[in-house]
Amino acid sequence: MKIGVIGAGTMGIGIAQVAAQNHNQVVLIDTNQEVLNKAQKGLENTLNKLLEKQKISEDQKSKTLNNISFTSEYSELNGSSLVIEAIIENLTVKHAVFSQIESVVSNDCIIASNTSSLSIASIGSVLKNASRVVGIHFFNPAPLMALVEIIPAVQTSDEVLQKSKKIIDLWGKKAVIVKDTPGFIVNRVARPFYGEALRIYEEGIADFATIDWAMTEFGGFRMGPFTLMDYIGNDINYTVTETVFEAFYFDSRFKPSFTQKRHKEAGYFGRKSGKGYYDYSEGANQPLPIKDEKIGKYIFERILVMLINEAFDALYMNVASKEDIDIAMQFGVNYPKGLLFWAEEIGLNVVLNKLNSLFELFGEDRYRPNPLLKHLVSTNSNSINKLKILSF
Ligand SMILES: NC(=O)c1ccc[n+]([C@@H]2O[C@H](COP(=O)([O-])OP(=O)(O)OC[C@H]3O[C@@H](n4cnc5c(N)ncnc54)[C@H](O)[C@@H]3O)[C@@H](O)[C@H]2O)c1
């Protein structure tokens, strides 16, 4: 199959690698020749490392490289079955690129966007045949992260959706189907991992190191929120939060934090700038957590119930199925368990009680428990079925 990838930046080169390793002919396009050269060198280095670690053979390495052509010529997309756009996050530029793609490919070529925050409906609106638009959202680094969110827009045909899912399945990824809503699954449901941690810090309950310790020690998360935000970059993570907040018409559940904003403004982006919530300069002293079990458990439980509430909201609003919401959080952000499964394990009534206590204490809309959770508890059900709530 011939696959086009537009943009040879962080995501584009990763997606091209995945497609090429799965025996597709890939045309990787970038308007910047330097970026193309860098992407080619970077891929060679990556494949050499995989070869050293005996994860791939010499033959696989050369086949992968030979499967990709690095070019700035859009005409080379001719004959593609699928083109995935991974250029800068700007609707005007994406529109121009989508029209350019459509002018060279055949009418049955699927045109996908890897956007994290724009609606697929808005991106596809410039196409003459908009039934071929779909969101195919990979996670960074694309070759390592198993999750891919597939997002049909209101214009997308069922055939395009099914074909896209089949391709992603064939590439060995975990494809979940998500409604075209802000943040899709992962960037929506994960918000409290950062937001509630920042809020707990702002309330003076604990410092960064202690909050991180609580989440790894009691929750089994691979990284605490502040370590993770420093890893992602506070500039990027803050912008995602702000975008989701605006896209949800300023729902206070997604309210960004001043602490993170100040870190961003100061240039404390995290690892890439040498300083974030932690200091990454050589020999810097790392703060130690205060390992108080009572505080640690409080922090973990408060963040977890907020995450579960968000997962319930995604389910209740038909953003995705129960299974897909749990898969997304396990394979898109490496959570130790699916959040809805976790809720059933803890007991829905326990989760609801904790949310109710927070809601009562703060009186803020941000802590309002989800109606589906309330309904299930009121009907003594501990198993999460997507129910229509018809009583009031
Ligand atoms: N970085 C992430 O973690 C991540 C994760 C998931 C999705 N995304 C999304 O993927 C997309 C790309 O993000 P990125 O981080 O790879 O960006 P990036 O800045 O690393 O790369 C974008 C590339 O697009 C190229 N480009 C710009 N205009 C072009 C055009 N008209 N034609 C061809 N190439 C063009 C640029 O030269 C650049 O190399 C964005 O929509 C982003 O929201 C990013």
The ligand as a Gaussian input file, in Angstrom:
#p B3LYP/6-31G(d) Opt

LIG

0 1
 N        4.393000      16.393000      19.291000
 C        3.479000      15.640000      19.863000
 O        3.656000      15.121000      20.975000
 C        2.175000      15.354000      19.149000
 C        1.420000      14.233000      19.526000
 C        0.256000      13.922000      18.829000
 C       -0.165000      14.760000      17.799000
 N        0.577000      15.862000      17.465000
 C        0.097000      16.678000      16.318000
 O        0.861000      16.319000      15.183000
 C        1.055000      17.460000      14.339000
 C        2.538000      17.688000      14.136000
 O        3.160000      17.907000      15.376000
 P        4.759000      17.784000      15.543000
 O        5.026000      17.881000      16.987000
 O        5.263000      16.631000      14.780000
 O        5.230000      19.153000      14.818000
 P        6.683000      19.538000      14.319000
 O        6.765000      21.018000      14.441000
 O        7.738000      18.706000      14.945000
 O        6.655000      19.172000      12.746000
 C        5.822000      19.799000      11.812000
 C        6.521000      19.754000      10.454000
 O        5.611000      20.174000       9.437000
 C        6.375000      20.843000       8.448000
 N        5.463000      21.641000       7.624000
 C        4.879000      22.821000       7.952000
 N        4.087000      23.217000       6.931000
 C        4.167000      22.268000       5.963000
 C        3.582000      22.093000       4.681000
 N        2.751000      23.012000       4.178000
 N        3.877000      20.980000       3.967000
 C        4.716000      20.058000       4.459000
 N        5.322000      20.173000       5.671000
 C        5.046000      21.267000       6.408000
 C        7.383000      21.644000       9.229000
 O        8.509000      21.951000       8.404000
 C        7.743000      20.671000      10.367000
 O        8.861000      19.899000      10.028000
 C        0.294000      18.605000      15.006000
 O       -0.989000      18.677000      14.452000
 C        0.227000      18.171000      16.469000
 O       -0.905000      18.707000      17.122000
 C        1.738000      16.172000      18.098000

